[in-house]
Amino acid sequence: MVSIAVFDPVLFVFFNKPRNRVKILYWERNGFCLWHKRLESERFKTSPDANDKAIILTVLELNWLLDGFDLWRNRTHQVLTLRYVA
């Protein structure tokens, strides 16, 4: 097991149980930064093994995952075209 401190130059990525929201936490110079993304009708694709405690990704792989690319099945999210805002 790899030991990582919260102040190391890494991103901590958390998904909610339904996998439609992601939060990314990281330390930047003098404070924590939190980035949040919510999908309206899709889910983020993560490792098919439910026993995985952590997934180590490259920056490119994380960008693919956030864009909807299924790293394990090679499929992307559908692109939504909004017609109006209520």
URBEL-V525583 format. One line per field, one symbol per residue. phi: phi as a letter, one per 20 degrees, with the letter a starting at -180 (. if undefined). psi: psi as a letter, one per 40 degrees, with the letter a starting at -180 (. if undefined). burial: 1 if it has 24 or more other ideal C-beta (glycine too) atoms within 12 Angstrom, else 0. A space follows every 50 residues. Layout:
phi = ???
psi = ???
burial = ???
This chain:
phi = .eecefeffcdddcdfffmdccccdbeclcaedcdccceecccfecgfef efebdecffffffffffofefdcmcdffeededbde
psi = hhhhieeigihhhhiidefeiihhhihhceiiihhhhhhdeaiihahehe ehdihhiiddddddddeehheeefiiiihhhhdih.
burial = 00000000001110100000010100000000000010100101110000 000010000001001101001000000000000000
